[in-house]
Amino acid sequence: MLCDDYIFVLEVIKNGEKYGNKRVGVQSTNHLGFLPAKGINHNIRELRNNSKKEKVLLIQTAFLGDFILTTPVIKKLSHFYGDEKVFVIARPFASEISKSRIIPFDKDKKNKKFFEFLNTLRKIISIKPQIAFVPHLSATSSLLAFLPLIPIRIGFEENPLSFLFTHKIKKYGVRFEHEVERISKILIPAGLDLKDIELKPEIFVDQNYLSKWEKFFHEVKNNYNYKVNKSIGKEKIKIVAFSPFSNWRTKTWFWWKEFLETNKIKDFIFILLGQKEETGNFPRNVINLSGKTSLRDVVAIIKLSDIFLGVDNGLSHIASSFDKPSFVIFGPTIPEFGFFPLSKKFQVIEVSGLECKPCSPHGPQVCPKGHFSCMKELTPEQVEFLFLKFVNSENNLSEKNNSFTH
């Protein structure tokens, strides 16, 4: 269980000054029940007794981070029903980080989305699943479970088409919960025990990619030690996976380029990661891989890195799955939304005291106020100071119990 009195460190910055720590409690879900839809009397217990015969469908077509935080549920379903019985509808990237039976649904093809929807429906009908789990709060996901007439359809009450579910449960509780806890509630209506569910995300790493980047990092460290900074032993050089970008533009850190020019981080090797290629001249300790890597590459790079430094994005959850020390910058969003890292050692920094923060659940594409203070006030010098403090002092790292179970 993520215990109620769990404390993690928030380094809060306001008007250029650092304020103390903030305490955030995390709620257990063991008090929750489930709410079957009226007029429906499907026997889930009977399906559970015949679990080895039933096919199960999980529908999670949201972005990368949401899929990663759903992996504990996928793992639990696979253990209970069997790997060969569990099918997952997700965006195409999921097949790069999961060994589950992925049915790709490419929602990003705006002009072909309807045809993608029909094609996915045909695949579901051919599988004939008996149970569908829909953790995604999406009308499209609800229809993918309803239209094929899957007998048992389990989802959250907050879904806009929740009336299409045969069984449903509230996702958001009264007290604070991490998103991975909230998603795990989808198992409760099926009678699956949450006491032994491991809440740490888990993703697949392609060994071929891992070997490729191991060789690359070995060469990088040798080259850096020989040409750039001979005073640091090769074994002491830290590689930082640096991802200051997000699909939601206001969550991208404004000063990321200036940060890479600061003097005190020259003893680290920064691997710049991002979907879009970034151009320009970078310091010699920066390797610009933005726009040049697949998701499989990124997964291997983060696993092999010593530290993750980024923003509130999907890559921060990849780092959590490998328990990487993580230093994460929050701008328009807040950790209380439940998307902070799950690594044993992490630190979140943000600007506090802004009346406009948070401005949306995801962070809009453009600052509604036009000042972008939530990111601009996090200056390169401040982030450099706090990042070095994070790296050098274990007293400022958030520690958790090794157990991630309810």
Long-range contacts (C-beta under 8 A, 24 or more apart in sequence): 1-28, 1-30, 1-403, 1-405, 1-406, 2-26, 2-28, 2-177, 2-178, 2-181, 2-199, 2-404, 3-28, 3-401, 4-28, 6-400, 7-398, 8-335, 8-340, 8-346, 8-348, 8-398, 8-400, 9-346, 9-347, 9-348, 9-396, 9-397, 9-398, 10-335, 10-347, 10-348, 10-349, 10-350, 11-347, 11-348, 11-349, 11-386, 11-396, 12-349, 12-350, 12-351, 12-352, 13-349, 13-350, 13-351, 13-352, 13-377, 13-378, 13-382, 14-351, 14-352, 14-353, 14-377, 15-353, 15-377, 16-377, 16-379, 16-382, 18-382, 18-386, 19-352, 24-176, 24-335, 24-336, 25-175, 25-176, 26-176, 26-177, 26-178, 26-181, 27-173, 27-174, 27-175, 27-176, 27-177, 27-181, 28-406, 29-173, 29-177, 29-181, 29-184, 29-185, 29-188, 29-194, 29-406, 30-194, 30-195, 30-406, 32-169, 32-170, 32-173, 32-185, 32-188, 33-169, 33-188, 34-167, 34-168, 34-169, 34-188, 34-189, 35-157, 35-167, 35-168, 35-169, 35-170, 36-166, 36-167, 36-168, 36-189, 37-163, 37-165, 37-166, 37-167, 37-168, 40-166, 40-167, 42-151, 42-152, 42-166, 42-167, 44-131, 44-152, 44-167, 44-189, 44-190, 44-191, 45-191, 47-130, 47-131, 47-152, 47-190, 48-190, 48-191, 48-192, 51-80, 51-81, 51-82, 52-81, 52-82, 52-85, 54-81, 54-85, 54-129, 54-130, 54-131, 55-81, 55-85, 55-86, 55-87, 55-127, 55-128, 55-129, 55-130, 55-131, 56-81, 56-85, 56-86, 56-87, 56-129, 56-130, 56-131, 56-132, 56-133, 57-86, 57-87, 57-88, 57-89, 57-124, 57-127, 57-129, 57-131, 57-132, 57-133, 57-145, 57-150, 58-86, 58-87, 58-88, 58-89, 58-132, 58-133, 58-134, 58-135, 59-88, 59-89, 59-132, 59-133, 59-134, 59-135, 59-136, 59-141, 59-144, 59-145, 60-88, 60-89, 60-90, 60-135, 60-136, 60-141, 61-89, 61-90, 61-91, 61-105, 61-107, 61-136, 61-138, 61-140, 61-141, 62-91, 62-136, 62-138, 63-91, 63-247, 63-314, 64-93, 64-295, 64-313, 64-314, 64-315, 64-317, 64-318, 65-313, 65-314, 65-316, 65-317, 65-339, 66-136, 66-179, 67-91, 67-93, 67-94, 67-97, 67-98, 68-97, 68-201, 68-203, 68-314, 68-317, 68-318, 68-320, 68-321, 69-179, 69-180, 69-183, 69-201, 69-317, 69-339, 70-135, 70-183, 71-98, 71-201, 71-202, 71-203, 71-321, 72-180, 72-183, 72-184, 72-197, 72-198, 72-199, 72-200, 72-201, 72-202, 73-133, 73-135, 73-183, 73-184, 73-186, 73-187, 73-197, 74-98, 74-100, 75-198, 75-202, 76-184, 76-187, 76-192, 76-197, 77-133, 77-187, 77-192, 80-192, 87-127, 87-129, 89-120, 89-124, 89-141, 89-144, 93-295, 96-206, 96-294, 96-295, 96-296, 96-299, 97-203, 97-204, 97-295, 97-296, 97-299, 97-318, 98-203, 98-204, 99-204, 105-144, 107-140, 117-143, 117-144, 120-144, 121-147, 121-148, 124-148, 124-150, 131-190, 133-186, 133-187, 133-190, 134-159, 134-165, 134-186, 135-183, 135-186, 137-171, 152-190, 154-186, 154-189, 154-190, 155-186, 156-185, 156-186, 176-336, 176-338, 177-338, 178-338, 178-339, 178-340, 178-342, 179-337, 179-338, 179-339, 180-342, 181-338, 182-338, 184-406, 194-406, 195-405, 195-406, 196-405, 196-406, 197-405, 197-406, 198-404, 198-405, 199-342, 199-404, 199-405, 199-406, 200-320, 200-321, 200-323, 200-342, 200-404, 201-317, 201-320, 201-321, 201-342, 202-321, 203-299, 203-318, 203-321, 204-299, 205-299, 205-300, 205-303, 206-296, 206-299, 206-300, 209-296, 209-297, 209-299, 209-300, 210-300, 210-303, 210-304, 212-300, 213-297, 213-300, 213-301, 213-304, 214-304, 217-304, 220-269, 220-287, 221-269, 224-269, 224-284, 224-285, 227-284, 228-284, 228-285, 229-266, 229-267, 229-285, 232-267, 237-267, 237-268, 237-269, 238-267, 238-268, 238-269, 238-306, 238-307, 238-391, 239-268, 239-269, 239-271, 239-304, 239-305, 239-306, 239-307, 240-268, 240-269, 240-270, 240-271, 240-305, 240-306, 240-307, 240-308, 240-309, 241-271, 241-273, 241-301, 241-302, 241-305, 241-307, 241-308, 241-309, 241-310, 241-315, 241-319, 241-324, 242-270, 242-271, 242-272, 242-273, 242-309, 242-310, 243-272, 243-273, 243-274, 243-308, 243-309, 243-310, 243-311, 243-313, 243-315, 243-316, 244-274, 244-309, 244-310, 244-311, 244-329, 245-274, 245-275, 245-276, 245-290, 245-311, 245-313, 246-311, 246-312, 246-313, 246-363, 247-313, 248-332, 248-362, 248-363, 248-364, 248-365, 249-363, 249-364, 249-365, 249-366, 250-331, 250-332, 250-359, 250-363, 250-364, 250-365, 250-366, 250-367, 250-372, 250-374, 250-375, 251-311, 251-312, 251-313, 251-331, 251-332, 251-333, 251-362, 251-363, 252-311, 252-331, 252-375, 253-311, 253-329, 253-331, 253-375, 253-378, 253-383, 254-372, 254-375, 254-376, 254-378, 255-375, 255-376, 255-378, 255-379, 255-380, 255-383, 258-380, 259-380, 259-383, 259-384, 260-286, 261-380, 262-380, 262-381, 262-384, 264-384, 264-388, 265-384, 265-387, 265-388, 268-307, 270-309, 271-301, 271-305, 273-298, 273-301, 273-302, 273-315, 307-391, 308-343, 309-387, 312-339, 312-363, 316-341, 317-341, 317-342, 319-343, 320-346, 325-390, 325-391, 325-397, 327-386, 327-387, 327-390, 329-375, 329-378, 329-383, 331-363, 331-374, 331-375, 331-378, 332-357, 332-358, 332-359, 332-360, 332-363, 332-364, 332-367, 332-374, 332-375, 333-358, 333-360, 333-361, 333-362, 333-363, 334-358, 337-361, 342-400, 342-404, 344-398, 344-399, 344-400, 344-402, 345-394, 345-397, 345-398, 345-399, 346-397, 346-398, 347-386, 347-390, 347-396, 347-397, 347-398, 349-378, 349-383, 349-386, 350-374, 350-378, 351-375, 351-377, 351-378
